[in-house]
Amino acid sequence: IEVSGTVASDGSKVVGKDNEYEQTKFIIKKIETALVDAGASLMDVVRTRIYVKNISNWEAVAKAHREIFYDIKPASTMVEVNRLISDDFLVEIEATAILDNV
């Protein structure tokens, strides 16, 4: 299961504006919802790709990621990008999950 780039939007507003930690937590919860809808869970995630606008704030993103994925430990990449779809988005995350029963 591939979850494409996900940002901290609830559909009408940015969640965690100016806060990489809050955006990351919200994004991962959104990814979890998409996985559950597809018959999977965060436990099935084998890889995440994290795009950040300011790599200097990587620790806030890593902290949120670690809190949720601590026992799962997917392979993960974090890279700095020049821009995301909106200036208010600081983080975008993609995830790959594999189901054993498929």
N, C-alpha and C positions, 0 to 999 in steps of 0.2 A: 504494500500500500504506500503510495507516494502522497504526502500532503504538501501541496505547493506553498509558495511563499505566503506566510501568514503574518499580519501586523496587528497591532493593538487597537482594533476598532470594534465597537459593539454594533456597528451598522450605521450609527448616526453620529458618533463622536469618538475622539481619540481617548483611549484609556491610559492613564499614567503619563500625561503630557509632561515632558521634561524629566522623566524618571525611567531610566533604562531597566532598573530592577523591577518596577511595577509592570512595565510593558512586557518584559520577558515572562514574568509569571502569568500574566493574562494571555499572552500568545500560547504558551504551553497548555494552558487550560482549554483554549480554543482548539488546539491540535488534538487534545485528548477527546473532545467532543466529536470531532471529525472521525477519529479512529473508532470510537465506540459506535458511531453510526455505520461504520464499515465492518463491524464485527470484531474489532481488535481493541487493544488497550495500550497505554503507555509502556507496559511491560514488553510489548512486541517491537518497540522502537529499537532499531539497530544503528541508526545514524541520524544526526542533526547537522544542519548547515545554518550558521548564524551570521547574518549580515548586520553590521553596526555602522552608524554614521561617525562615531568617535571612538576609535580603538583605545584611547586613553581611559575610557570608562568600562573597560572589559571586565573588571572585577565585579561590578554590580550585575552584569549579565551572567557571568560565570557563577556567582553566588545563587541567583535564582534558578539557573539551570541545574546546579548541583543539588539544591534542596529538593527538587522534584525527581531528578534522575539518579540520585545517589546510589540506590541499589541496582539500577538498571545498567548504568554505565555504557550508553551508546557511544560509538565513535562520533567525534564532533569536530567541526571546523568552525572557526570564527574569523571573519575577514572584515576589514573596513571598506566601505563603499562611499562614493562621493555623495550620492543622493538615493533616497527611497521615493516611493510614489507621492508622498506628502512630506513637507518639511517637519511636520509634527511627529512623524514616525521616526523613532531612533533605532529600532530593532526590527528585523524581519527574520523569520525562522522557517526552514523547510524540514520535513522529517520523513524518514523511510522506516516502515515497519514490515516485519515478515511474520506471517502466520504459519505455525508448524503444521496445522491441520489442512492446509490447502494442497 
